Amino acid sequence: MRLSHRLAPVSDGAALVVFAIVGLLSHHGTVTATGLARDALPLLGCWFAAALAFRLYVRPSPGRLLATWATGITAGVLVRALILGRTLNGHEAAFLGVALTFTLLFVVVLRVLGGSLLRDRV
């Protein structure tokens, strides 16, 4: 799961964008720039703010990745709810659970695939 200091943030960002795209397609049947901005930007901004705070890309470790994930995704979901004018209710709690589950899955899968592709090229 270890990627270069340049590839890891790209992989993580791509995983969050994929999560947003899957959500848009499953709930709206289409991907628009507005929808992508609304759903992906809060997650990306909070993820990279948390990554900076936990120094994920400076001193990578599983613990720093998990701290970034838990903090960044939770904050991103809260920011998204505020932007959309939603109250923190059961629906938002359910979305947080889905977001935490699938963003971690997508981050891990893309990191593993990226590491595997790099090993195969060497």
C-alpha positions in Angstrom: 0.0 0.0 0.0 3.0 2.2 0.0 3.2 4.6 -2.9 5.7 7.3 -3.7 5.3 10.7 -2.1 4.1 12.1 -5.4 1.7 9.2 -6.4 0.0 8.7 -3.0 -1.9 12.1 -3.0 -2.9 11.6 -6.6 -4.2 8.1 -5.8 -6.1 9.3 -2.7 -7.6 12.2 -4.5 -8.7 10.0 -7.4 -10.3 7.6 -4.9 -12.4 10.4 -3.4 -13.4 11.6 -6.9 -14.4 8.0 -7.8 -16.5 7.9 -4.6 -18.3 11.1 -5.6 -18.8 9.9 -9.2 -20.3 6.5 -8.0 -22.6 8.4 -5.6 -23.8 10.8 -8.3 -24.4 8.0 -10.8 -26.3 5.9 -8.3 -28.4 8.7 -6.9 -28.9 11.0 -9.9 -27.9 8.8 -12.9 -25.5 11.4 -14.2 -22.4 13.3 -13.3 -22.4 17.1 -13.6 -19.7 19.6 -12.8 -22.0 21.1 -10.2 -22.7 17.8 -8.6 -19.0 16.8 -8.6 -18.0 20.1 -7.1 -20.7 19.8 -4.4 -19.8 16.3 -3.4 -16.1 15.9 -4.1 -14.6 19.3 -3.2 -15.6 19.2 0.5 -14.1 15.7 0.8 -11.0 16.6 -1.1 -10.4 19.8 0.8 -10.9 18.2 4.2 -8.9 15.1 3.3 -5.9 17.1 2.2 -6.2 19.5 5.2 -6.1 16.4 7.5 -3.3 14.9 5.5 -1.3 18.1 6.1 -2.1 18.1 9.8 -1.2 14.4 10.2 1.8 14.7 7.9 0.5 11.7 5.9 2.6 12.4 2.8 5.7 13.4 4.7 5.9 10.5 7.1 3.4 7.9 5.7 2.2 5.2 8.0 -1.0 3.2 8.3 -1.9 5.1 11.5 -1.5 8.5 9.7 -3.6 7.2 6.8 -6.4 6.1 9.2 -6.3 9.4 11.1 -6.4 11.3 7.8 -9.3 9.2 6.6 -11.4 9.4 9.8 -10.8 13.1 10.3 -10.9 14.2 6.7 -13.9 12.3 5.6 -15.9 13.1 8.7 -15.1 16.8 8.3 -15.9 16.7 4.6 -19.3 15.2 5.2 -20.0 17.9 7.8 -18.9 20.7 5.5 -21.0 19.2 2.6 -24.0 19.1 4.9 -23.5 22.8 5.9 -23.1 23.8 2.2 -26.3 22.0 1.4 -28.1 23.5 4.4 -28.8 20.1 5.9 -29.3 19.4 9.5 -27.2 16.7 11.1 -29.9 14.0 11.3 -30.2 10.3 10.6 -29.8 10.7 6.9 -26.5 12.6 7.3 -25.3 10.0 9.8 -26.1 7.2 7.3 -24.2 9.1 4.6 -21.2 9.5 6.9 -21.2 5.7 7.5 -21.4 5.1 3.8 -18.7 7.7 3.1 -16.4 6.3 5.7 -16.8 2.7 4.5 -16.4 3.3 0.8 -13.8 6.0 0.8 -11.5 3.8 2.8 -12.2 0.9 0.4 -11.5 3.1 -2.6 -8.3 4.6 -1.1 -6.9 1.2 -0.2 -7.9 -0.4 -3.5 -6.3 2.4 -5.6 -3.2 2.4 -3.5 -2.8 -1.4 -3.9 -3.5 -1.2 -7.6 -1.1 1.7 -8.0 1.6 -0.1 -6.1 1.0 -3.3 -8.1 1.2 -1.5 -11.4 4.4 0.2 -10.4 6.0 -3.1 -9.3 5.0 -4.7 -12.6 6.7 -1.9 -14.6 10.0 -2.4 -12.8 
